[in-house]
Amino acid sequence: MLRTISNSLRSKTPRLYSTCTVPQAMTDWTKKTATLNTGAKMPVIGLGTWQSQPGQVEKAVEAALRAGYRHIDTALAYGNEAEVGQGIRASGVPREEIWITTKLDNPWHKRVEEGITSSLKSLGVDYVDLYLMHWPCSTTPDDLQKHYDDWDFIKTWAELQKIPASGRAKNIGVSNFGIKNLEKLFAAPTTTIVPAVNQIELHPNNPSPKLVAYNTSKGIHTTGYSNLGSTGSPLHKDPVLLEIVERTGKTSAQVLIKWGLQKGWSVIPKSVTTSRVESNFDIDGWSLEDKDVEALSSLKDRFKVCGDSWLPIKVFFGDDE
């Protein structure tokens, strides 16, 4: 059942709603799910596919599902939905056991119905479990540096709200929304459904505590992307992380994945290497000490893997911390 918006959600004063909590002593992390505001249960660890090279995605998805993953994240903008679908079919895992997330691309904001139709066709499935507005920014199909003058994400969300009734997306949500834009969304009279998920960049150098808390206060589950920073990022050379890796005998990726899970959000680490896909899923039976979670949460360096300089309008306003 979709959570509908109330007057309290339109208020700028947060009110706490129940949402996913992850017990620190939990050992079967690979079986853990987050209960969304719709009642749907989403696996808390999935395979991300952003920036995965063509020809590699199908094998990565197949390997992930064979290793036990049951959550695959993709997007129309990634250009790999067809490969994701091929990997799902090759794995032999029944469709109903897999959580599939995909996203509406910016040039499709005025064509939400066409967007979901395109994604389902590419994936080769009848429905997705979660359909996200990828960015709070529309762009014209002919010029990706131009924002529609007569359209904003409020109108896009109004169209997205029609999708669950068709059964073609079980849940809907947003991505890359900060507090300012979420408050704008909630204030709109056309907003009748609370996003089930807000997928945002989350790692120790971009921890976004205010935004995560705001999501939680509104009953929105937080999913973190770019959990491992990025290739060659300074995060993997941080002495705090290196000390934890040395002491625990875990990989830096495993530590960063577990940090996110123990902070209470779901994670979608990306890899196309079978051994790393499997290693990233080797997270059962151990937890970080509270002091390690706090130490990683307290890193001073800041960087974003994905900013907004490439968009025609600003979407990040420094309101996440």
N, C-alpha and C positions, 0 to 999 in steps of 0.2 A: 504493500500500500504506500502510495506516495505521500510524503509529508507536505501538507499544504501550508502556505504562509499565514501567519497571524499578525495582529497588530504589534505584538511584542517583538517580532522579528524586524518590523519596520523601524523600531526604536533604535537609537544609537547607543542605548544602554544595554550591554549584553545580558542575556538571561541564560543560565546554564541549562542545557539539555543533555540527556544521557547519550553517550556515544561509545565508541570502542575504547576499552581499556585493556592493556596487555600486562598480565601479572608478571613480575620480574622473574619468578621462579619457573615460568612456563618452559618446558623442555621441547615439546613437539611443535616448534615454531612453523615447520613446514605444513602442519595441518591446521594452524591457527587461521581463523577468519575474523574479519571485522564486520559487525552488524551495522548496516547503513540505516539511514532514517526511513528507508522504505521497508525495512525488515530483511532485505536481501543480505546474504552472507558472502563477502568477497575475500578470497585468499589474500593474506597480508604480504606475501612475497610473490612477485611475478617476474617475467622476463620482459625487459624493455628492448625496443628495436630501433630507437632513434639513432640515426647515423650509421646503421648497419649497412654494409655495402651490398649491392645487388648480387645475387647468386650465393650469398652467405646466410640470408635470413631463413630460408626454408630449412636448412640443416640445423641451424641454431634452435629454431622452434621445435623441430622434431626431437632434438637432443634434450631440450628442456622438459618437454612433456614425458619423454621416456625416463628422465631422471626423477620425475615426480611433481614438477611444476604443474599448477592448474590455473594459472593466470597469465595471460599474454596481452601485452600492451602494444598498440600500433596506432597509426593515424593516416588519414588520407594524404596529409602533407609529406609523410615519409616515403610515399611511393612504393611501399612494400606490402600492402594488404594482400595482394594476390599470392605472394610468396608465403606470407603468414598462413593463409588458408591452405596452401599446399603442404606446409609443414605440419599443420594440424591433422590433415587427412593422412599423411604419411606415418604419423605417430601411432595410429590405431586407437588412440584414446577417444571414447565417445564424445560427441559434441556437448552433450548435456553435462559432462563432468568438467568442462573447461570454461573459465571466465574470460571473455574477450572484451577488451576495451578498445574503442577507436574514437576518432575525433573529427569534428567538422573543421575544414580548412577555411582560412580567412576569405578567399575569393568566393566562398559558397554561402556566406551569411544571408544573402537574399534568396538562397535556393536550398534551404534546409532539407526539404523533401527529396530533392535531387541528390543532395550530399549523402544522406543515409542510404538511398537506393544505390548509389555508386559504391559505397563502402561494402554493403552487403553482397553486391554482385562480385566485387573483387575478392572478398573473403570466401565467397562460396557458401554462405550461411544464411539462414532465414531471419536471424536476430543477433544482436549483440547484447551483452549483459550491461554495458555501460557506454553511453554516448556523451562525449564531452565537447563543449565549445572550446576549441584549442586555445584561442586568444581572445581577449575582449576588444577586438579590433577587426573590422571588416576591411577588405581591400577590393578594388575593382579587378575583374579578371584580366583586363587589358594592361593594367599598370599597377603592380604590386606596391608601388610607393604612393598610391593615391587611396585615400579613405573615402567611402561613400558619403556625400554631403547630406543625404536624406535617410541615412540608416545608422543605427548604433547597436551595441550589444543588447540593449533592452528589447529591441524588436526581434533580434535573433533569438533571445531566450523565450520570447512569447511564441515563436514558431517551434522551438525545441520542445516546449511543454506539450505540444500536440502528439509527439512521437510515441510516448509510452502507451497511449490508448490503443495504438495499432499493434502493439506487441513486438514491434521490430527493434525496439531498444527497451530493455527491462527497467533501466535506470538512466537518469540524465544528470549531468553535472557540468562543472566548469574547470578551466585550467588557466594558470597564470593570472588569477584574479587576486589583487591585493585588497586591503580593507576598504580603501576609498571606493573602488569599483563594486565591491560586494554591497556596501551600504547604498550605493546608487541603484543597484539591482533590486534590493529589498524595498527601497522607497518607491519604486515604480508600481503604479496601480495594476499594471498588467501581469506582474509577477505573482503567481499563485502557487508555484511549487518551489520548495527550497532545494537547491542543488544537493544531490546525495554526496558528491565528492568535489573537492577542489584539489587538483593535481598541480603541485608547485615544486620548484627547485629546492631541494633540501639536502644539505651536508654540513659538516661542522664549520665550514667557512661561509655558509649562508643558512644559518639555523632558523631564522624567521620566527622567533618565539611569540611575538605579538600576533602575527598572522595565524599561526597554528592555534593559539588560544582563542582567537576570534572565530575561526572555523568551528572549533569545538563548542563554543558558546552558542552557536547558531544551529548545532546539530549536523554540521557538515563534516564528513570524514576527510582527513588529509592523506593524500598519497604523495610521497616524495619521489621526484625524478632526479637524474644526475646524482644519485646517492654516493657515487664513488668520486665525485668531483669531475675531472675530465682527464683525458690522456695527457700525461706530463704535467699535471697540475701541481702546485706547491703543496697541496694537502698531503700527498703521499710522502713528502719529505719532512713533514712536521715532526719535531722530536717527541711530542706528546703521543702522537699516533704510533711512531716507531717504537717507543718504549712499551706501549701496550702490546703491540705485535710481538716484540721480542719476549715479553713476559708470558704471554698466553700461548704462544706457538701457533697463532692463527694468522691468516693472510690479512693484509690491510683491507682488502675488499670485505672479508668476513666480519672484521671489526666494525667497519663503517655500516654494513648492512644491519648488524646486530644493534648498533647505536640507534639507528632509525627505528627499528622494531621496538626496542625498549623505551624509546621516547613516545611510542604509542601510535605511530602512523604506519601505513603500508609502504612497501618499497618495490621498485621495479628496476633493479640493476641490469645493465646491458652488457652482453658479451656475445660474440659469435664463435668463440673457441670452446669446443665441447668440454675440455678439461676445466675451464674457468666457469662455464655454465654450471657444471656439476659441483665445483668447489664453492661457488656462491650459494648453493642450495644446502651445503653441509653445515647447517646451523642448529641442528637439534642437540639437546643434551648439555648445553653450556650457555652461560650468560656472562655478560660483562659485569664487573663489580660496579656498585653505585658510584664509587669514586672515579671510575674510568668514564662512565657516562657523563658525569659532571665535568671532568677534565676536558673531554672532547667538546662539550657544550660551551665551554668557557674560552675556546681558542679566540684569539684577538684578530687574526688575519681575516679579511673579507674579500671574496670575489664571487662573481656570478658567471656561470658557464653560458647562460643564455640571457642576454639583456634585451632592451627594446629599441636600440638604435637603428635596427633594420626595418622597423615598422613606421608607418606614416604618422602615427600618433604615439604619445607617451602612455605607457600602461603601468610602469613601476614608479612609485612615488616615495620610496623610502619609509613606508608605513608598516613594514614587516617586523621591525625590531623596536 
